């Protein structure tokens, strides 16, 4: 889409303020920025008397139950959540602009005549709507929502404050990824001034894992293979790994980052086989070094070749190819980049 399709904070606020019952939708397998965006937007709109309903395609991941504080989500696809979608007078898509990440409602989004708004910070996008509040330079979608609320003079209550902080902190890897900049830190600092307790958020998110998730991490690490002079790390999780570990698909979040602890590793890939046979591919890469000693790998462009997308250093894709075949295809593709 062209630059002319994009709108500014003022236009986005105008659209949001004109709707009474918007449904809020984010991507499948939601992370902290997705969950934070849904909860923050609901809180911001509710403070303005707007009945916004967040929709998840699967139950809320256990990691974020503390953040939700008992607030309910609609759960399901276009069929199971049909009553929610039929009640809505608009659709707000958060933290994605890709039909492949919105598959459970993709056909509904294509057919519905409801007005739509996308708020996102990814570079990969489909023609979902002409109303795009998109900023690829933002560290998180929650940062865009925070700046929208600030510029529009909206009330940011305690629920919105915590949710916005979760989105910004998780998408920056707790302020250690290369997308951490003054802008993100300034927003986080303001949210702390508003009462967020960073240590409590960290404990809730990262020191509250189930035993099943730790066992699942162990299962993934058992499959760790290093390639391309130890610059590429690959791990796999077959579908039966979840039952043996006592874990759920939501427990895979962040596991792909573990091999990046290895000094030589530039790219880490985790392939997860779902019960329906679809393979989810998670890509991570380290930012290039100032002196150019480390390869600069744009994993978003690689993910796009497999029908996915994302950020330069964090991306994902889905495939119906068998797990072993997909692993080989990814390996061959990354060897062409890292073995130069």
C-alpha positions in Angstrom: 0.0 0.0 0.0 1.2 3.5 -0.7 2.0 6.3 1.8 -1.3 7.9 0.8 -3.3 5.1 2.5 -1.9 6.1 5.9 -3.8 8.2 8.4 -2.5 10.2 11.3 -3.4 10.2 15.0 -6.1 12.7 14.6 -8.0 10.8 11.9 -7.6 7.5 13.8 -9.0 9.1 16.9 -11.9 10.6 14.9 -12.7 7.1 13.5 -12.5 5.4 16.9 -14.6 8.0 18.6 -17.4 7.7 16.0 -17.9 4.0 16.6 -20.1 2.5 19.4 -19.4 -1.2 19.3 -16.1 -2.0 17.6 -14.6 -5.5 17.7 -10.9 -5.5 18.5 -8.9 -8.2 16.7 -5.2 -9.1 16.8 -3.1 -12.0 15.3 -3.2 -15.7 16.1 -0.8 -16.9 18.8 -0.9 -13.4 20.5 2.2 -12.1 22.2 2.5 -9.3 24.8 2.1 -6.5 22.3 -1.0 -8.1 20.8 -2.6 -8.7 24.2 -1.5 -5.4 25.5 -2.9 -3.6 22.4 -6.3 -5.3 22.8 -6.6 -4.6 26.5 -5.2 -1.0 26.2 -7.5 -0.1 23.4 -10.6 -1.6 25.2 -9.7 0.5 28.3 -9.1 3.7 26.3 -12.4 3.3 24.4 -14.4 2.3 27.5 -13.2 5.4 29.2 -14.9 7.3 26.3 -18.1 5.4 26.7 -17.4 3.1 23.7 -18.3 -0.6 24.1 -15.3 -2.3 22.5 -15.0 -6.1 22.5 -11.6 -7.8 22.2 -11.5 -11.1 20.2 -9.0 -13.9 20.6 -8.8 -16.9 18.3 -7.8 -19.1 21.2 -8.0 -18.9 25.0 -5.9 -16.2 26.7 -2.3 -17.5 27.3 -1.7 -18.2 30.9 1.3 -15.7 30.9 -1.2 -12.8 30.4 -4.0 -13.8 32.8 -2.6 -11.5 35.5 -2.6 -8.6 33.1 -6.2 -9.2 32.1 -7.3 -9.2 35.8 -10.4 -11.1 35.1 -11.5 -9.1 32.1 -13.1 -11.3 29.5 -12.4 -11.8 25.8 -14.6 -13.2 23.1 -12.9 -16.3 21.9 -13.3 -18.1 18.6 -13.3 -17.8 14.8 -15.8 -16.2 12.5 -18.3 -19.0 13.2 -17.9 -19.4 17.0 -17.6 -15.6 17.6 -20.3 -14.8 15.0 -22.5 -13.1 17.5 -19.7 -10.7 18.5 -18.9 -9.9 14.8 -22.6 -9.4 13.9 -23.0 -7.0 16.9 -20.0 -4.9 16.0 -20.2 -1.6 14.1 -16.5 -1.5 13.1 -13.4 -3.7 13.2 -10.1 -2.5 14.7 -7.1 -4.7 13.7 -4.2 -4.4 16.1 -0.5 -5.5 15.7 -0.9 -7.0 12.3 -2.1 -6.2 8.8 -1.8 -9.7 7.4 -4.6 -12.0 6.4 -2.4 -15.0 7.1 -2.2 -14.0 10.8 -5.9 -13.4 10.9 -7.0 -16.6 9.2 -9.9 -17.5 11.6 -11.7 -14.2 10.5 -9.9 -13.5 7.3 -12.8 -14.3 5.0 -15.2 -12.4 7.2 -12.9 -9.3 7.0 -12.7 -9.6 3.3 -16.5 -9.7 2.9 -17.8 -7.4 5.7 -18.9 -3.9 4.8 -18.1 -2.7 8.3 -15.5 0.2 8.5 -12.1 -0.9 9.5 -8.9 0.5 11.1 -5.5 -1.0 11.3 -3.0 0.0 13.9 0.3 -1.7 13.4 4.1 -1.4 13.3 5.0 -4.3 10.9 6.3 -3.8 7.4 4.3 -6.7 5.9 0.7 -5.9 5.1 -2.3 -6.9 3.0 -5.0 -4.6 1.5 -7.3 -4.9 4.5 -8.5 -1.3 4.6 -7.6 2.2 3.5 -7.4 3.4 7.1 -3.9 2.6 8.2 -2.3 4.0 11.3 1.1 2.3 10.6 4.5 3.2 11.9 7.3 0.7 11.2 9.7 2.8 13.3 7.7 2.3 16.4 9.0 -0.4 18.8 5.6 -1.7 19.5 2.0 -1.3 18.5 1.3 -0.3 22.1 3.7 2.6 21.6 1.6 3.8 18.7 -1.6 3.5 20.8 0.1 5.3 23.7 1.1 8.2 21.3 -2.4 8.2 19.8 -4.0 8.6 23.3 -1.4 11.2 24.3 -1.9 13.4 21.2 -5.7 13.1 21.4 -5.9 14.0 25.1 -7.6 10.7 26.0 -7.7 9.4 29.5 -5.2 6.7 30.2 -6.4 4.8 33.2 -4.6 2.2 35.3 -5.8 -0.7 33.1 -4.6 1.0 29.9 -1.3 2.0 31.6 -0.3 -1.5 32.6 -1.3 -2.9 29.2 0.6 -0.4 27.2 3.7 -1.0 29.3 3.5 -4.8 28.7 3.3 -4.3 25.0 6.3 -1.9 24.8 8.4 -3.9 27.3 7.8 -7.3 25.7 8.3 -6.2 22.1 11.6 -4.6 23.0 12.7 -7.8 24.9 12.5 -5.9 28.2 14.3 -3.0 26.6 17.3 -5.0 25.3 16.4 -5.5 21.6 17.8 -3.2 18.9 14.4 -1.5 18.5 14.7 0.0 22.0 15.1 3.7 21.4 14.6 7.0 23.2 11.0 7.1 22.0 10.1 3.7 23.6 12.0 4.5 26.8 10.3 7.9 27.1 6.9 6.3 26.8 7.8 3.6 29.3 9.1 6.2 31.7 5.8 8.1 31.5 3.9 5.0 32.1 6.0 4.3 35.2 5.3 7.8 36.4 1.6 6.9 36.0 2.0 4.1 38.5 3.2 1.0 36.6 5.4 -1.2 38.8 8.0 -2.6 36.4 9.2 -5.3 38.8 5.7 -6.6 39.3 5.1 -6.8 35.5 8.4 -8.6 35.0 7.6 -11.1 37.7 4.1 -11.8 36.3 5.4 -12.3 32.8 8.7 -14.0 33.2 8.8 -15.6 36.7 5.5 -17.3 36.6 6.0 -20.1 34.1 4.3 -23.4 34.4 6.4 -26.6 34.8 5.1 -27.6 31.4 6.6 -24.6 29.7 10.0 -25.3 31.2 9.8 -28.9 30.1 8.8 -27.7 26.6 11.8 -25.5 26.5 13.9 -28.5 27.4 12.3 -30.5 24.6 13.1 -27.7 22.1 16.7 -27.5 23.3 17.2 -31.2 22.8 16.6 -30.7 19.1 19.1 -27.8 18.8 21.3 -28.0 15.7 23.9 -25.5 14.7 24.8 -24.8 11.0 26.7 -22.4 8.9 29.8 -22.3 11.1 27.5 -22.1 14.2 25.8 -18.9 12.9 22.4 -20.6 12.5 20.5 -22.3 15.3 17.5 -24.5 14.5 15.0 -26.2 16.8 11.9 -28.2 16.2 8.8 -29.1 18.3 6.7 -31.9 16.9 3.0 -31.9 17.9 3.5 -34.7 20.4 6.1 -32.7 22.4 3.2 -30.7 23.9 1.5 -33.6 25.5 4.7 -35.2 26.8 5.7 -31.9 28.3 2.3 -31.0 29.6 2.4 -27.7 27.8 0.2 -25.7 25.3 1.1 -24.0 22.0 1.1 -20.7 23.9 4.1 -21.9 25.9 6.3 -21.6 22.8 6.5 -17.8 23.2 10.2 -16.6 23.5 11.7 -20.1 23.1 13.1 -19.1 19.7 15.2 -16.5 21.5 17.2 -19.0 23.6 19.9 -20.0 21.1 20.7 -16.3 20.6 22.6 -16.6 23.9 25.3 -18.4 21.9 27.9 -15.8 20.8 28.3 -17.2 17.3 24.6 -17.5 16.5 23.2 -14.8 14.2 19.8 -16.4 13.3 17.6 -18.7 15.4 14.7 -20.6 14.0 12.0 -22.6 15.8 9.6 -24.8 13.8 6.5 -25.9 15.7 4.2 -28.6 14.4 0.5 -27.9 15.3 -2.1 -30.6 15.8 -3.6 -29.8 12.4 -0.3 -30.4 10.7 0.4 -26.8 10.0 4.0 -25.8 10.8 4.7 -22.4 12.5 8.1 -21.0 11.8 9.6 -18.4 14.1 12.6 -16.4 13.0 14.9 -14.2 15.1 18.2 -12.5 14.1 20.7 -10.4 15.9 21.1 -6.8 14.8 24.2 -6.1 12.7 27.3 -4.9 14.5 28.5 -1.4 13.9 31.7 -2.6 12.2 29.9 -5.1 9.9 31.5 -8.1 11.5 28.2 -9.9 11.8 25.9 -10.7 8.9 22.8 -8.5 8.6 20.0 -10.9 8.1 16.5 -9.5 7.4 14.4 -12.4 8.6 11.2 -10.6 7.6 12.1 -10.8 3.9 12.9 -14.6 4.4 9.6 -15.1 6.2 7.8 -13.4 3.4 9.1 -15.9 0.9 7.3 -18.6 3.0 4.0 -16.6 3.1 4.7 -14.8 6.4 6.4 -11.5 7.5 7.2 -9.4 10.5 10.2 -7.3 11.5 13.7 -7.2 10.2 15.0 -9.1 13.3 11.8 -11.0 14.3 9.3 -12.6 11.9 7.2 -15.7 11.4 5.4 -17.8 8.8 3.1 -20.8 8.5 3.3 -23.8 6.1 1.4 -26.9 5.4 4.6 -28.7 4.3 5.7 -31.6 6.7 7.9 -30.5 9.6 11.1 -32.2 8.3 10.6 -30.9 4.7 10.1 -27.4 6.0 13.2 -27.6 8.2 15.2 -28.6 5.2 13.8 -25.8 3.0 14.5 -23.2 5.7 18.1 -24.5 6.2 18.8 -24.3 2.5 17.5 -20.8 2.3 19.5 -19.5 5.3 22.6 -21.3 4.1 22.5 -19.2 1.0 22.6 -16.1 3.2 25.0 -17.2 5.9 27.5 -19.2 3.9 28.5 -16.3 1.6 
